[in-house]
Amino acid sequence: MDNSYDVIDVRREDCIDYVTLNRPGVRNAIDDHVIEELTPWAEIATHDRTLRMAVLGGAGPSFCSGADLGWRSRTVDVDYEENFRHAWALARLFVTLDTLPVPLVGRVHGAALAGGVSLVAVCDIVVATEDAVFGFTDVKFGLVPAVISPYAVAKIGSSASRYLFLTGESFSARRAHELGLVHVLAPPVDLDAAVARVVEDLKTPGPRALAATKTLIAFVMDRPPATVTQLTVETIADLRITDEAKEGIRAFLDKRSLSWVEDDCP
């Protein structure tokens, strides 16, 4: 366990960071302290060549209930410039999490509302309990899900975003799964086992291939195929000559385990 943080816990195990929001008394609500700790972790993780993936979860009864009420109340009386700084810090967090070169797995239970569902939207793969509750509830406070909108709309589409953003209503884990916000549903007692299965699945692909895949998806999304041909061709040509790709092909032909699966860490 990394004890250098106060409101998050970070545990490294087998080249995986298990990051836990650790404010259970307020259902892991986001405030400036959470942002100030989660952002540096993500920035360090971005350049950590020994990291294979990360799992993001929450301690206590919920994943994340949204913005901390005390923090939100302090923004009522501050000026535009201060609110801009708060929003920019939050946007920087989401960008950094979204662009991690390793898979980010969400471990979601209880409530994932407003800022909480925003964290869900930037995870690559999300495992949630069947009784989890989601909601883009910002409009109920006279606000909008502004800085998270690019990631949420990309995940659930324009039509669902219009309905869920405008009504601010909560929705079930089953509905989140139908929309593509959640990828795996599990009974509450099986959440960790379901996360572990996803983690095992993500150990098989090559680390460099995973990073390239994330970059590729972000680039080709919503672009006409003809406009991305150059990048797609360059990407596969570059990867085919790497040691990782050669090892992957040889291991398949030799019917043996992949070296990066057998190795504890790079």
Helices and strands as residue ranges (DSSP letters): E 8-13, E 16-21, G 24-26, H 32-46, E 53-58, H 69-74, H 80-98, E 104-108, E 111-113, H 115-121, E 125-129, E 133-135, G 137-141, H 149-167, E 170-172, H 173-179, E 184-186, G 188-190, H 191-203, H 207-220, H 225-240, H 243-254, H 259-262
